[in-house]
Amino acid sequence: MHIFDTREREKVTFSPEKDNTVRMYTCGPTIYNFAHIGNLRTFLFEDVLRRAIQFFGMGVFQVMNITDIDDKTIKRAKENGLTLEEFTAPFEKAFLEDLDTLMVERAEEYPKATDFIEKMIEMIAELIEKGHAYQTEDGDVFFRIESFDRYGALSHLKMEELEVGRSTRVDSDEYQKECACDFVLWKAYDSERDGNIYWDSPFGKGRPGWHIECSCMSMHYLGETFDLHTGGVDNIFPHHENEIAQSEACSGKAFVRHWMHSEHLLVEGKKMSKSLGNFYTLRDLLEKGYSGREIRALFVCSHYRSQLNFTFEGLHAMRKSLARIDTFIERVESAKEGVTLDLSSFEESFKQAVFDDLNTPLASAVLFDMIRFVNGKMDEEEVNGENVLEILRKWDKVFGFLFAKEEEEIEPSILEAANKRFMARKEKDYALADTMRELIEGAGYVVEDTKDKCLVRRKENYANGR
């Protein structure tokens, strides 16, 4: 595969280091609330990446962390009079449900930060021993950035730029530091801030900083050097830059071979925010009548490195596109006899699109080009649709939405009328065919005639593009 490596700032040829299995780490959610659609856009990019890797015959071992300890989770748990686990557990469950709704393949591991506190303490102690970290009088432990000369290689920022922009671009925690750019590894216990949530350590009571969590969990499952690390562009600096520094300073080895990041999501051309009234979770969209399949298709068919401007008009258009796909699949499923079409050029175009840094917009264009071509051929002659279905099933290993149609419940009498209409048209009994159409439409359905059958859909779903 060719992927765009964030550190190299160019497309590179990618393959796993060993065993033909890609060892991949993805930054997961902080479970203090429901995931919003900006978060989910990133998780869907990572799902397509996982699927593409498998499409090209490689294996995947994916780890996605669950951040259940940070300032927000502690604050919310304290405000609600709950333990950390009592507060975060419902949001962890909701997150996994959201992934299922969006048909995201499950990662091999979903470690929680609170299960790795001891390993984080060990790593911090080693960084102190090697001179890469220090403890302040207040008990906080910081990573000493000046001890790591490769800092900034991922984000391509220089130390002087960090100093100038530190008020907005560096870790927002305000503690005593040797240098304003140093970042926290261990936060000393503050009873007013933390309530009864803390862990004992050689540095005193407290809890780990956010960055150290991902380093410990990723290296535990994937080794000191692994193939691929992903996230949103907002993770590049400081989070991923800090991960590199602390991990390589501790191990003395390269941390990650390749980095990939997805772009931001906009809503109606603006940054998503509650103050603008354009902040949506997946559950908000489901309540508005949209499906996980429709949302997945909209996000998947945009390129992960381009800003996605989410609009309801776009979601509505995707609903219509899925209806077109469904009608096509129904048609080819019923095409059992005839010529087998040569579709190798479409297969090669699709493969090349996915191969070239997950070019899903081009891959979806290839899909609709093939639909137009096959429909045209089926209008002209008898076609065997088996190889068409075989190709669609292969492509759906990447898309993940082609065969996920929500089935409508059609009354048996309507299905019978549709079959009578199809046979009447075939026998050129147009009076009976018209009578069946009137019966079907009078019951609240819409008729779509194809060469191979008479399709019916509920009028409200047809109007919505389903």
N, C-alpha and C positions, 0 to 999 in steps of 0.2 A: 504494500500500500504506500501511497504518497500522503503524508500528513504535513500540516503547517506547524512547525515546531516554534513555540513562542520564544524560546531562548535564542534560537538561530535566526529567527525572523524570516524564515523561508521554508518552502516545502522540502521535505527530506524523504528518503526512502526508509520505510519503517518495517522492521520484523522483530520478533522476540529474540532475546539473547540466547535462550536455551529451551529445549524440549518442545519447540513449536507452540509454546503457551505464553501468552501475553500476561504479565503480572502488572495489574493496573489498580491504582488508587484513585478514588473520587471523593472529593470533599462533600460530605453529606450535610443534612440539616441541623440547625440548632433548634431543639424541640421545646420552644417556649410558646409557640403558637402554631396555627395551621400554615403550611407552606403556601406561598403566593405563586402566581403564575410565572413570575420572573425566575424564582427558584426552579420551578418545574421545567421551564425552558432548558435550563442547564442540564437537569437530570435526563431529559429526553434526548439531548445531544449525546450525552454519555451512553444512553441506551442504544442509539443508532450506531455509535462507534463500536460498542460491544458486539452488536449484531453484524456489522460490516467485517470485523475481525474474524468472526466465525464463518461468514459468507465466503471469505477467501481461504478457508480451510485451516485456520489457526484456532487454538484453544484459548480460553480466557480464565484467569483467576482474578476476580475483582473484589476489592475491599472498599466499602463505603462506610465511613465513620458516622456515628450518631453523637453529636455534641450535646450532652445532657448536663454539663456544668460550665457556666460562664456567668458574667454579671447579670444577664437577663433572666436566666433560669433561676438563679439564687434569689434575685429580687422578687420575682413573681411567686416563687414557692413561699418565701417569707411573708409576702403580702397576703397570701391565701391561707396561712397557717398550716402548710403542708410540708411533708418531707420532700426532698428533691425528687425521689422516685415517685412519690404519689402525684406530684405536680406534672412531671414529664411523661409518665407512662401513657396517658391518654393521647398526647400529641405524637408520641412514637407510633402508637397503633394507627392513628389517623394518617400519618405520613406513609406507612406501608400500604394502607388502604388506597391512598391516592395513587401510588405507583401501580397497584393492581388495576385501578380504574383506567389508567393511561396505558395499560398493557406493557409496562416496563418489565423487562426480564430481571429477576432477582439476582443480586450480587451473591458471591459465595459466602461473604462474611459481612455482618453489620455490627462491628464492635462499638460499645459505648465507652465514652471517656472515663466514667467512674469505675470501670472494671480494670483500668490500667494505671491507677494512681501510683502504685508501688514501682512500676517500671519507669514512670515519669520521674519519680524521686531519684531512682538510681541513675537515670540519664543526666539529671541536673547535677547530682553529686559528681559525676564523671567530668562534666563540663567545668565545674568549679576547680576540680583537681588539675585539669589540663590548662587552667588559666583563661578559659573562654567565658567564664561567668564569675560573678561576685555577689556578695550579700551586703545590703545597706544596713545602717543602724536600725532602721524600722523593721528589718526582717525580710524585706522583699529581695528576691534574687533576679538579677538581670544578665542577659547575654551581652558580652562586650564586643560590639560590632568591629571595633578597630583591630581585634585579634583575628579577624577573618577577611583576608584581602580580596576574596572573590565576591564580596557582598555587592549586590546590584547587577550581577551577570544576567539574571532572568529578566528583570524589569528595565535593564539598561540605564539605570540611574547612577550618578556619581555621588560620592559622599558629600561634596559641596552642595549638590542639589538637594540632598536630604536635609542638610542643615538649614538651607533657605526655606524649604517647604515643610518643615517638621510640624508646624502647627496644624496643618490640615492633612498631611499625608503619612505621618508616622503614628504608630500605636498611640491611641488616645489616652492610655493610662498615665496618670500623673503621679510619679513617685520620685524619690531621690535617685539620681543616676549620675554616673561618671560622665556620660555623654547623653545629650538629648535624644540621640537616635537609638540608644540601647533599648532592647525590648524585654519585657518581663517574662520570666520562666516560672516564678513562684510568687504568689501574692500572700503576704502575711495576713493572718486572721485579724479581722476588724469586726467586733461584736455587733456594732450598730449596722454595719453593711451586710454582714454574713449571717447574723442570727446564730443558729446552732449548726451551721453547715461548714465543716472544716475537716482536715485530715492532719494527723501528726506526722512530723518529718524531722530529719536532722537539722533543718533550718527553722524549726518551730512550727506552730500550728498555721494552717493556711490551705491553699489550694493551687493547682497548676494554672499557668497562663494558657491561653487558647492555642498558641502556636505549637507548644511542646506536645500537645495531645496528638496531633496528626503525625508527628515524627515517630512517636513511640508506637502508635497503632499500625502505621504503614510498615515500619521495619520489622515489627513482630511477625506479621503475616507474610511479607514479601521479601524480606532480606534487606541488607544494608544498601544494596543497589538494585533497583527494579526498573521495569521497562517504561512505564507510562504513568504520568500524574495529570489529572484533569480538574477543571473547575471553571467558574465564571471569571471574566476579565477582572472583576473587582477583587479576586483572590490573589492576583499576581503580586501586588504590593499592598501591604507588607507581608501578608500571611505566607505566601509560597516562598517569597524571598527569605523570610525568617526560618521557614522549615529547612531550606537548603543549608543555611548558615549553621544552625544548631546540629543538624544531622551529620553534615560533613566534618564539622569541627569535632564531633564525638567519635565518628567511625574512622575518619581519615580516608574515606572512599567517596567516589561520586555517588550522590544520592539517587538521582533519577536520570535515565537516559534521554527521555523526551517529555515535553510539556505541551498540553493542548488546552485552550481556553475558549469558551463561547462568549459571544457578545451580549450586550444588554438587551432587554426587552423594553420597548416603549408601549404606551397605551394611548391610542388616538393621537400619536405624534408627540406625546409628552411623557416625561418621567413619571412612573407610577408612584403615587403617594396618597395617603388617606386624606390629606388636606384638599387635594384636587378632586376627590370623589371618584378616582379611577383605579382604586386599589382592589384587586380581585384575587381570591383564592380559587382553587379548583371547585370547591363546594359552592361558591357564589355562582359560577358559570353553570354548574349542574342544576342549581335551583332556577336558573333562567331558561331551562329546557334544553341546554346543549349536552352532548354526550362526551364521554371520555375519548371515544373514537374520533369525533370531529375535532376536538382540541388537539389530540395527538397528531392527526393528519396535518392540521394547520402548522404546528410547530415543526414537525419532521420535514415538511416540504420547503422550509426556508433554510438557507445555509447558516450553519452554526457560527460562522465568523462575520456575518452581517447582522446589523441591528434589526430585530424583528419588530415591526410596528403592528401591534395587536389592535384590531378593530372588529367590531361586531359585524360589519359589512363583510370583512374578510372571512370571518367564521361562518357567516351565512353562505358565502360563495363556496366555501369548502364543503358545506353540507350538500350543495347541489352537485359538486364534483363527485362526492361519494355516492350519490344516487346514480350518477352516470356509470360509475364503476360497478355498482351492484347490478344494474340492468345488463351491463355487458357480461358480467360473470354468469348471471342467470341464462343469458342467451347461449354462451359457449358451453355451459353445463348440459344444455339440452341438445347440443349439436353432436350427435354420436356417429354419423356416417358422412363420408365425403372425402375431399382431398385434405392432405396434411400440408399446411402452409409452411414455407421456409421463413422462419422468423429469426434467423441467426444474426442478421444485422442489428436487430433491436436488442438481442441478448448481449452482443458485444458492446453496443453503445451504453447500455445500462451498466455493464461491468466496468467500463472505463470511467463513467461518471462517479460511481461509488469509489473506485480506486483512486481517483483524483481528489483527495482531501474531502471525502464525503459530500460530493456535489449533488445533494438531494434535489435541488430545484431542476437540474438537468435530468436526473433520474426520473423524476415525476413527469417531465416533458416527454421523455422516451416512452413512458407508460401510456400517455394519452395519444402519442403518435401511433403506437401499436394498436390501441383500441380503434382509432379511426381506420387504420389499414385493414384490420380483421373484419370490422363491421362492413366495410366496403366490399370485401371479398365474399362475405356471407350474404350480402344482398344480391350478388351475381351468381353464386353457385353453392352447392352443398359443401360444407366444410366440417372436418372432424376437429372438434375443439379440445381433444385430450392434451395435445402438446401445448396449446395455449394455456390451459389450466396449470400444466406442469411448470411453465415459465412463470406464471403469476405466483405460484406457491414459492418458487425460489426467490423471486423478488420480494415477496412478503416477509421473508426472513430478515430483510433489512427494514422495509416500511413498517411492518407490524400492524397494519390497519386494513389491508385489502379484504381479508376474509373474516372481519369482525362485525359483520352487519347485525344490527338489532332487528330481530325477527318480529314482523307484525302478526298479530292474530287476525286472520281473515275468516269470516263466517263461512262454513261449508257451503251454504247455498250460493254465496257469491263466487266461490271457487268453481262450483258446478256451472254457474252461468257463464263464467269466463271460458271454461272449457267448451261449452256449447257455442259461444261466439266464435272461438277459434275454429271449430269444426265447420260452422256455418260459412265462415269466410273462405275456408279451404274448398268447400263444396259450392261456393258462389251463391249461397242462399242469403243474400244481403238483407232481405226483410227480417229474417230470424236474427241475423247478426245485429241489426239496428235495435231490435226488441231487447236483446240481451244487454246491449250498451245502456239503453234507457233504464233497465232494471238495476244494473250495477251502479250507475251514476245516481239514481234515485235513492239508493241506500247509503250514499255518502262516500262513494269510491270514485277513483279516476282510472280510466282504461288506457293502457299502452299496448298497442299491437306490434308484435315483432314477427319475423318470418316463421319462428318456431313455436310461439305460444302467445297467449293473451295474458299480459301482466295486469294486476290490479293493486292499487295502493289506496290507503285511506286519504281522503281529500286534504285533511289538515296537515298530514305528513308530506304529501306531495307539494303543497303550497310552501312548506318550509324547506323543500329541497331534499327531503329524506327519501 
